[in-house]
Amino acid sequence: MHFSELDADDPEEASMAMARHMARYFGGPRTDGFRVWADWPAAGSRVEHCNTFRLLGTTPVGMR
């Protein structure tokens, strides 16, 4: 199980941007480095479900 906490106003966009960023980091989406990073089955993993959530606000300590 993997959890990521993204400090962003739009966590869905931030999550999607991660693949674009990693593609640039590895020199493009068709490079061996990117394929290894993006290949979940090769790492013995699989994506069952993916959700993103946005923090809508906080509750003051005295109100909890």
C-alpha positions as semicolon CSV with decimal commas, in nm:
position;residue;x (nm);y (nm);z (nm)
1;M;0,000;0,000;0,000
2;H;0,134;0,341;-0,091
3;F;0,013;0,679;0,028
4;S;0,130;1,016;-0,100
5;E;0,058;1,347;0,067
6;L;0,074;1,632;-0,181
7;D;0,075;1,992;-0,064
8;A;-0,131;2,129;-0,351
9;D;-0,462;2,304;-0,403
10;D;-0,555;2,044;-0,667
11;P;-0,419;1,702;-0,561
12;E;-0,554;1,528;-0,872
13;E;-0,360;1,762;-1,102
14;A;-0,051;1,733;-0,880
15;S;-0,068;1,354;-0,900
16;M;-0,103;1,360;-1,278
17;A;0,181;1,613;-1,306
18;M;0,411;1,371;-1,124
19;A;0,426;1,138;-1,427
20;R;0,502;1,433;-1,657
21;H;0,777;1,549;-1,420
22;M;0,927;1,200;-1,393
23;A;0,923;1,165;-1,773
24;R;1,131;1,483;-1,799
25;Y;1,360;1,361;-1,518
26;F;1,429;1,035;-1,701
27;G;1,472;1,205;-2,039
28;G;1,129;1,130;-2,185
29;P;0,838;0,889;-2,153
30;R;0,995;0,639;-2,394
31;T;1,323;0,595;-2,208
32;D;1,418;0,276;-2,025
33;G;1,447;0,469;-1,697
34;F;1,091;0,599;-1,721
35;R;0,957;0,257;-1,820
36;V;1,117;0,101;-1,513
37;W;0,976;0,377;-1,288
38;A;0,626;0,350;-1,439
39;D;0,607;-0,031;-1,470
40;W;0,411;-0,145;-1,164
41;P;0,384;-0,514;-1,266
42;A;0,761;-0,543;-1,315
43;A;0,806;-0,425;-0,956
44;G;0,564;-0,694;-0,837
45;S;0,289;-0,439;-0,775
46;R;-0,045;-0,349;-0,919
47;V;-0,281;-0,054;-0,887
48;E;-0,611;-0,168;-0,741
49;H;-0,764;0,168;-0,674
50;C;-0,647;0,529;-0,675
51;N;-0,820;0,824;-0,510
52;T;-0,720;1,180;-0,446
53;F;-0,871;1,393;-0,174
54;R;-0,852;1,763;-0,100
55;L;-0,848;1,912;0,250
56;L;-1,150;2,140;0,266
57;G;-1,071;2,303;0,597
58;T;-0,965;2,250;0,954
59;T;-1,143;2,249;1,287
60;P;-1,005;2,468;1,565
61;V;-0,858;2,265;1,852
62;G;-1,128;2,372;2,099
63;M;-1,408;2,262;1,861
64;R;-1,303;1,896;1,821
